[in-house]
Amino acid sequence: MPVNWSVMTKQITSISTSDLRILRDLGKRVAEAASLPEQDEKAALWRQVNRLRAGRPPVLVWIGNNAWTEIPEDRLVTGSELSQSYERDLRRRLFHAKYVNDDRVITDSVPVPLVMRHSGWGVDAKFTAPAEAGGAKCYEGVLRTFKDLDRITPPVVTVDWEATNRQLDAVREIFDGILQVEINTHWGNNYGFAPMDTLAIWRGFERLFTDLTDNPDFVHEVMARITAGETGVLEQLEAQGALHLNNGRGEWVGTGGLGETDELPAPGFDGQVRLRDVWGTCAAQIFAPVSPAMHEEFCLRYERPLLERFGLACYGCCEPLDRKLGILKSIRNLRRVSISPWADVAVAAEGLRDEYIFSWKPNPAVISGQAWDPAATRRRLREFLQITQGCIREIILKDIETVRGEPKRLADWLQIAREEINIAYGIYF
């Protein structure tokens, strides 16, 4: 979600004439891009994939925040935090439309995140951070004994509708007559949870892994409490009318891929969004080295009941899941599975076939490495397309944290991907 939610929770006062002019100009350019016929074609492509219908795999490029600093088109010129939040969003859409031209659907709307108050879990993570900006943190672990578990309190979430509507009116005034303005939940309508990763932060990574054999009851108890709390948060949002559909244009779901589908909302929808009307997602990145049996015992048994309350479900992020597809298929509404750079593509293809979306994440090192190697990129894409014939595929290049000062690599990579897809489908120009 490009818009800064922390900014939106503050009172919007006024916006300078200069900022207003810049935002409205950017908004007009985005609206123009959103009106092009190609957006309808891209949206249709996502509906096809999400319906599990064979066809050309869509391709997305997600640029990390660090890499954006190397892209001149991302330079901000507005003054206030609010203005910069929307300016950043609009400029990035325009960059994708003009220079990358992937299968992202450019939309003519901007979000206003809900103003919500979250009581917290009663547990605060402790970590040691390195001096280097963006360096890896070392989590110390704050849950040491069963007694410490009494500190975990189910979160209470309250929507401040009065403040939300003030924000809505203020943003509508900025983009009046140019872009639609829509309320979103503060994470961009991408309803996700990762309880095992939360436990790892609260317990400490090394201690968690020894717990699996030495202290299994501890893991089970914490996972039960975390998933109960996550369930409670979603139920509170549902009861307050604070859920929003994520099956439309430009809605990012899971850890890659767009959620446009005509299978949602579920039957009986009357305008009040329920969990069964939306996509949900879960990941357990910390469990990458854990066996399928342990993943089922300590993780999936707690995640599955919550995931199955959604209309459609996604699973996974950066963890390799090729050897765990057998247990993941037990999720009744599973539709999209993330196959990371560390997974065996052939094993994943055999497991997913045409029954689930094969959400392939190529290694971002092809873009971020010291040397750009188009030939190696082409070989890897061609190999993937050959091995996964018969699968329902999407290609999501993400986690790009540097382009080595060469933003053109992004467009070059996409051009190679397009060419290889055309060859795979017998399309020649």
C-alpha positions as CSV (number, residue, x, y, z in Angstrom):
1,M,0.0,0.0,0.0
2,P,1.8,3.2,-1.1
3,V,-0.1,5.6,1.1
4,N,1.4,6.2,4.5
5,W,-1.2,5.1,7.0
6,S,0.6,6.7,10.0
7,V,0.2,10.0,8.2
8,M,-3.5,9.4,7.6
9,T,-4.2,8.9,11.3
10,K,-3.3,12.5,11.9
11,Q,-5.6,15.5,11.5
12,I,-5.5,16.8,8.0
13,T,-5.4,20.6,8.1
14,S,-4.6,22.3,4.8
15,I,-2.6,21.6,1.7
16,S,-0.5,24.3,0.0
17,T,-1.5,25.6,-3.4
18,S,1.7,24.3,-4.9
19,D,1.1,20.8,-3.5
20,L,-2.5,20.8,-4.7
21,R,-1.5,21.7,-8.2
22,I,1.2,19.0,-8.4
23,L,-1.2,16.3,-7.0
24,R,-4.0,17.2,-9.4
25,D,-1.7,17.2,-12.4
26,L,-0.3,13.8,-11.4
27,G,-3.9,12.6,-10.8
28,K,-4.9,13.7,-14.3
29,R,-2.0,11.7,-15.8
30,V,-2.9,8.6,-13.8
31,A,-6.6,8.9,-14.8
32,E,-5.5,9.1,-18.5
33,A,-3.4,6.0,-18.1
34,A,-6.3,4.2,-16.3
35,S,-8.6,5.0,-19.2
36,L,-6.5,3.1,-21.8
37,P,-8.1,-0.1,-23.3
38,E,-5.0,-2.0,-22.2
39,Q,-6.2,-1.8,-18.6
40,D,-9.3,-3.8,-19.5
41,E,-7.2,-6.4,-21.2
42,K,-4.9,-6.8,-18.2
43,A,-7.8,-7.0,-15.8
44,A,-9.3,-9.8,-18.0
45,L,-6.0,-11.6,-17.8
46,W,-6.1,-11.6,-14.0
47,R,-9.7,-12.8,-14.0
48,Q,-8.6,-15.7,-16.2
49,V,-5.7,-16.7,-14.0
50,N,-7.7,-16.4,-10.8
51,R,-10.4,-18.7,-12.3
52,L,-7.7,-21.3,-13.0
53,R,-8.1,-21.0,-16.7
54,A,-5.1,-21.7,-18.9
55,G,-3.6,-18.8,-20.8
56,R,-0.7,-16.4,-21.0
57,P,0.8,-15.9,-17.5
58,P,0.6,-12.3,-16.3
59,V,3.9,-10.7,-15.2
60,L,4.4,-8.2,-12.3
61,V,7.4,-6.2,-11.2
62,W,7.4,-5.1,-7.6
63,I,10.2,-2.6,-6.8
64,G,11.5,-2.3,-3.2
65,N,11.7,1.0,-1.4
66,N,15.5,1.0,-1.5
67,A,15.5,0.5,-5.3
68,W,13.0,3.3,-5.8
69,T,15.7,5.7,-4.4
70,E,17.7,4.9,-7.6
71,I,14.9,5.9,-9.9
72,P,14.8,9.6,-10.9
73,E,11.0,9.6,-11.6
74,D,10.4,8.8,-7.9
75,R,11.8,12.2,-6.7
76,L,9.2,14.0,-4.6
77,V,8.7,17.7,-4.9
78,T,5.6,18.3,-2.6
79,G,6.1,19.6,0.9
80,S,3.8,18.0,3.5
81,E,3.8,14.3,4.6
82,L,0.3,13.8,3.3
83,S,1.1,15.3,-0.1
84,Q,4.3,13.2,-0.4
85,S,2.4,10.1,0.4
86,Y,0.0,10.5,-2.5
87,E,2.7,12.0,-4.8
88,R,4.8,8.9,-4.3
89,D,1.9,6.6,-5.0
90,L,0.9,8.4,-8.2
91,R,4.5,8.8,-9.5
92,R,5.1,5.1,-9.1
93,R,2.0,4.2,-11.0
94,L,3.1,6.5,-13.8
95,F,6.6,5.0,-13.8
96,H,5.2,1.5,-14.2
97,A,2.8,2.6,-16.9
98,K,5.5,4.4,-19.0
99,Y,8.7,2.5,-18.4
100,V,7.9,-0.9,-17.1
101,N,4.5,-1.7,-18.6
102,D,4.0,-4.9,-16.8
103,D,0.5,-6.4,-16.2
104,R,-0.3,-4.1,-13.3
105,V,-3.7,-2.6,-13.8
106,I,-3.5,1.2,-13.4
107,T,-6.6,2.4,-11.6
108,D,-8.3,5.8,-11.4
109,S,-8.8,5.7,-7.6
110,V,-6.7,6.6,-4.6
111,P,-7.1,5.1,-1.1
112,V,-8.0,6.6,2.2
113,P,-7.0,4.2,5.0
114,L,-9.3,3.7,7.9
115,V,-8.4,5.4,11.1
116,M,-8.2,2.6,13.5
117,R,-7.0,2.1,17.1
118,H,-5.3,-1.2,17.9
119,S,-4.8,-2.0,21.6
120,G,-1.8,-4.2,21.0
121,W,-0.9,-7.6,22.2
122,G,0.6,-6.7,25.6
123,V,4.0,-8.0,24.3
124,D,6.7,-5.8,22.8
125,A,9.5,-7.3,20.8
126,K,13.1,-6.6,21.8
127,F,15.9,-6.5,19.3
128,T,19.3,-5.2,18.7
129,A,19.7,-3.3,15.4
130,P,23.0,-2.8,13.6
131,A,24.5,0.5,12.7
132,E,23.9,0.0,9.0
133,A,20.5,1.3,7.8
134,G,18.3,-1.6,6.8
135,G,20.6,-4.1,8.5
136,A,19.3,-7.4,10.0
137,K,17.9,-7.2,13.6
138,C,18.7,-9.7,16.3
139,Y,15.5,-10.5,18.3
140,E,16.2,-11.3,21.9
141,G,12.9,-13.0,22.8
142,V,10.6,-11.8,25.5
143,L,8.5,-14.9,26.1
144,R,10.7,-17.1,28.3
145,T,8.3,-19.1,30.5
146,F,4.7,-20.2,30.5
147,K,4.0,-17.5,33.0
148,D,5.1,-14.9,30.4
149,L,2.2,-16.0,28.2
150,D,-0.2,-14.3,30.6
151,R,1.1,-11.0,29.1
152,I,-0.5,-11.8,25.7
153,T,-3.8,-10.1,25.5
154,P,-6.2,-10.3,22.6
155,P,-6.1,-7.1,20.6
156,V,-9.1,-4.8,20.5
157,V,-9.6,-2.8,17.3
158,T,-11.8,0.2,17.1
159,V,-12.6,2.2,13.9
160,D,-12.8,5.9,14.3
161,W,-15.4,6.6,11.6
162,E,-15.6,10.3,12.3
163,A,-11.9,10.8,11.8
164,T,-12.0,8.5,8.8
165,N,-14.7,10.5,7.1
166,R,-12.8,13.7,7.7
167,Q,-9.8,12.2,5.9
168,L,-12.1,11.0,3.2
169,D,-13.6,14.5,2.6
170,A,-10.1,16.1,2.7
171,V,-8.7,13.7,0.0
172,R,-11.8,14.0,-2.1
173,E,-11.3,17.8,-2.1
174,I,-7.8,17.3,-3.4
175,F,-8.7,15.0,-6.3
176,D,-12.2,16.3,-7.0
177,G,-13.3,15.5,-10.5
178,I,-10.1,13.7,-11.3
179,L,-9.8,10.4,-9.3
180,Q,-12.2,8.4,-7.3
181,V,-11.4,8.2,-3.5
182,E,-12.1,5.0,-1.7
183,I,-11.8,3.9,1.9
184,N,-9.3,1.0,2.5
185,T,-8.2,-0.9,5.5
186,H,-4.8,0.4,6.6
187,W,-2.9,-2.6,5.0
188,G,-4.5,-2.0,1.6
189,N,-7.2,-4.6,1.8
190,N,-4.6,-7.4,1.8
191,Y,-5.7,-9.5,4.7
192,G,-2.7,-11.4,5.9
193,F,-1.3,-13.0,9.0
194,A,1.9,-14.9,9.9
195,P,1.5,-16.2,13.4
196,M,4.6,-18.4,13.4
197,D,6.8,-15.4,12.4
198,T,5.2,-13.4,15.2
199,L,6.1,-16.2,17.6
200,A,9.7,-16.3,16.4
201,I,10.0,-12.6,17.1
202,W,8.5,-12.9,20.6
203,R,10.4,-16.1,21.5
204,G,13.7,-15.7,19.6
205,F,14.6,-17.7,16.5
206,E,17.0,-20.2,18.0
207,R,14.9,-20.9,21.0
208,L,11.8,-21.4,18.8
209,F,13.5,-24.1,16.8
210,T,14.7,-26.0,19.9
211,D,11.2,-25.7,21.3
212,L,9.8,-27.8,18.5
213,T,11.4,-30.9,20.1
214,D,12.2,-29.8,23.7
215,N,9.2,-27.7,24.6
216,P,6.4,-28.4,22.1
217,D,3.5,-27.6,24.5
218,F,4.9,-24.0,24.7
219,V,4.7,-23.6,20.9
220,H,1.2,-25.0,20.7
221,E,-0.1,-22.7,23.5
222,V,1.4,-19.5,22.0
223,M,0.2,-20.4,18.5
224,A,-3.3,-21.0,19.8
225,R,-3.3,-17.6,21.5
226,I,-1.9,-15.7,18.5
227,T,-4.4,-17.2,16.0
228,A,-7.2,-16.6,18.4
229,G,-6.1,-13.0,18.6
230,E,-5.8,-12.6,14.8
231,T,-9.3,-14.2,14.4
232,G,-10.7,-11.7,16.9
233,V,-9.2,-8.7,15.0
234,L,-10.8,-9.8,11.8
235,E,-14.1,-10.5,13.5
236,Q,-14.1,-7.1,15.0
237,L,-13.4,-5.4,11.7
238,E,-16.2,-7.5,10.1
239,A,-18.6,-6.5,12.8
240,Q,-17.7,-2.8,12.5
241,G,-18.2,-2.9,8.7
242,A,-14.5,-2.2,8.2
243,L,-13.7,-4.9,5.8
244,H,-13.4,-4.0,2.1
245,L,-13.5,-6.1,-1.0
246,N,-10.2,-7.0,-2.6
247,N,-11.4,-8.6,-5.8
248,G,-11.3,-5.5,-8.0
249,R,-8.7,-3.8,-10.2
250,G,-5.3,-3.2,-8.9
251,E,-5.9,-5.1,-5.6
252,W,-2.8,-6.8,-4.5
253,V,-3.4,-10.1,-2.7
254,G,-1.1,-12.5,-1.0
255,T,2.6,-11.8,-1.6
256,G,2.1,-11.1,-5.3
257,G,-0.6,-11.3,-7.9
258,L,-3.7,-9.3,-8.3
259,G,-7.1,-10.4,-6.8
260,E,-9.5,-9.4,-9.6
261,T,-12.1,-12.2,-9.8
262,D,-15.8,-12.7,-10.4
263,E,-15.9,-15.5,-7.9
264,L,-16.0,-12.9,-5.1
265,P,-17.9,-11.6,-3.2
266,A,-19.6,-14.8,-2.0
267,P,-23.3,-15.6,-2.6
268,G,-25.6,-13.6,-0.3
269,F,-23.5,-10.4,-0.4
270,D,-25.6,-7.4,0.4
271,G,-23.0,-4.7,0.6
272,Q,-21.7,-5.5,4.1
273,V,-18.3,-7.2,3.5
274,R,-17.7,-10.5,5.2
275,L,-14.6,-12.6,5.5
276,R,-16.0,-15.0,3.0
277,D,-16.2,-12.2,0.4
278,V,-12.5,-11.5,0.3
279,W,-9.1,-13.0,-0.3
280,G,-6.9,-13.9,2.7
281,T,-3.3,-15.0,3.0
282,C,-0.9,-16.6,5.4
283,A,2.9,-17.2,5.4
284,A,5.4,-18.9,7.7
285,Q,8.8,-17.8,6.4
286,I,10.6,-18.7,9.6
287,F,9.5,-22.3,9.0
288,A,11.5,-22.7,5.7
289,P,13.8,-25.4,7.2
290,V,11.1,-27.3,9.0
291,S,9.7,-30.6,7.8
292,P,6.2,-30.9,6.4
293,A,5.1,-32.9,9.4
294,M,6.3,-30.2,11.9
295,H,4.8,-27.5,9.7
296,E,1.4,-29.2,9.9
297,E,1.7,-29.9,13.6
298,F,2.9,-26.5,14.9
299,C,1.7,-24.1,12.2
300,L,-0.9,-25.1,9.6
301,R,-3.3,-26.7,12.1
302,Y,-3.7,-23.2,13.6
303,E,-3.7,-21.3,10.3
304,R,-6.0,-23.4,8.4
305,P,-9.3,-22.7,10.3
306,L,-8.7,-18.9,9.9
307,L,-7.7,-19.1,6.3
308,E,-10.8,-21.2,5.5
309,R,-13.0,-18.4,6.7
310,F,-12.0,-16.3,3.7
311,G,-13.5,-16.6,0.3
312,L,-10.2,-17.5,-1.4
313,A,-6.8,-18.1,0.2
314,C,-3.2,-17.6,-0.7
315,Y,-0.2,-19.2,1.0
316,G,3.5,-18.4,1.3
317,C,6.0,-15.7,0.7
318,C,9.8,-16.3,0.5
319,E,9.8,-19.8,2.2
320,P,10.2,-22.7,-0.2
321,L,7.0,-24.7,-0.3
322,D,7.6,-27.2,-3.0
323,R,8.0,-30.1,-0.5
324,K,4.9,-29.0,1.5
325,L,2.3,-28.8,-1.1
326,G,0.7,-32.0,0.2
327,I,-0.2,-30.4,3.5
328,L,-1.2,-27.1,1.9
329,K,-3.8,-28.8,-0.3
330,S,-5.7,-29.5,2.8
331,I,-6.7,-25.8,2.9
332,R,-10.2,-26.1,1.4
333,N,-10.2,-22.7,-0.3
334,L,-6.6,-22.5,-1.3
335,R,-6.1,-20.8,-4.7
336,R,-2.6,-19.2,-4.9
337,V,0.7,-20.6,-3.7
338,S,3.9,-18.7,-3.6
339,I,6.8,-20.6,-5.2
340,S,10.0,-18.7,-4.1
341,P,13.5,-18.6,-5.7
342,W,14.6,-21.4,-3.3
343,A,11.9,-23.9,-4.4
344,D,12.4,-26.7,-6.9
345,V,10.2,-25.5,-9.9
346,A,9.8,-29.0,-11.3
347,V,8.6,-30.4,-7.9
348,A,6.2,-27.5,-7.5
349,A,4.8,-27.9,-11.0
350,E,4.1,-31.6,-10.4
351,G,2.3,-30.7,-7.1
352,L,0.3,-27.8,-8.3
353,R,-0.6,-28.8,-11.9
354,D,-3.6,-26.8,-13.1
355,E,-5.4,-27.0,-9.7
356,Y,-3.8,-23.9,-8.1
357,I,-2.1,-20.7,-9.2
358,F,1.7,-21.2,-9.5
359,S,2.8,-17.8,-8.2
360,W,6.5,-17.9,-9.3
361,K,9.0,-15.5,-7.7
362,P,12.2,-15.4,-9.8
363,N,15.3,-14.6,-7.9
364,P,15.6,-10.8,-7.8
365,A,19.4,-11.1,-8.0
366,V,19.0,-11.2,-11.8
367,I,18.2,-7.5,-11.5
368,S,20.1,-6.6,-8.3
369,G,23.4,-8.3,-9.1
370,Q,26.6,-6.4,-10.0
371,A,26.3,-7.4,-13.6
372,W,23.1,-7.5,-15.7
373,D,23.1,-10.8,-17.6
374,P,20.2,-10.8,-20.2
375,A,21.3,-14.2,-21.6
376,A,21.1,-15.9,-18.2
377,T,17.7,-14.2,-17.6
378,R,16.4,-15.5,-20.8
379,R,17.6,-19.1,-20.1
380,R,15.9,-19.1,-16.7
381,L,12.6,-17.8,-18.0
382,R,12.6,-20.2,-20.8
383,E,13.4,-23.1,-18.5
384,F,10.6,-22.1,-16.2
385,L,8.0,-21.9,-19.0
386,Q,9.0,-25.3,-20.3
387,I,9.0,-27.1,-17.0
388,T,5.6,-25.6,-15.9
389,Q,3.6,-26.3,-19.0
390,G,0.1,-27.2,-18.0
391,C,0.2,-25.1,-14.8
392,I,-1.8,-21.9,-14.1
393,R,1.1,-19.5,-13.8
394,E,1.9,-15.9,-12.8
395,I,5.4,-14.4,-12.7
396,I,6.1,-12.0,-9.9
397,L,9.5,-10.4,-9.8
398,K,9.7,-8.8,-6.4
399,D,12.0,-7.9,-3.5
400,I,14.2,-5.8,-5.8
401,E,16.2,-3.7,-3.4
402,T,18.7,-2.2,-5.9
403,V,18.9,-1.8,-9.7
404,R,22.6,-0.8,-9.4
405,G,21.7,2.6,-10.7
406,E,20.3,1.1,-13.9
407,P,16.5,1.3,-13.8
408,K,16.4,0.2,-17.5
409,R,17.2,-3.3,-16.2
410,L,13.5,-3.5,-15.1
411,A,12.1,-2.8,-18.6
412,D,14.8,-5.0,-20.2
413,W,13.9,-7.9,-17.9
414,L,10.2,-7.5,-18.7
415,Q,10.9,-7.4,-22.4
416,I,12.7,-10.7,-22.2
417,A,9.9,-12.2,-20.2
418,R,7.3,-11.0,-22.8
419,E,9.4,-12.5,-25.6
420,E,9.8,-15.8,-23.9
421,I,6.1,-16.0,-23.1
422,N,5.2,-15.3,-26.7
423,I,7.6,-18.0,-27.9
424,A,6.1,-20.5,-25.4
425,Y,2.6,-19.7,-26.7
426,G,3.6,-19.7,-30.4
427,I,3.1,-16.0,-30.8
428,Y,5.6,-14.5,-33.3
429,F,5.8,-11.0,-34.6
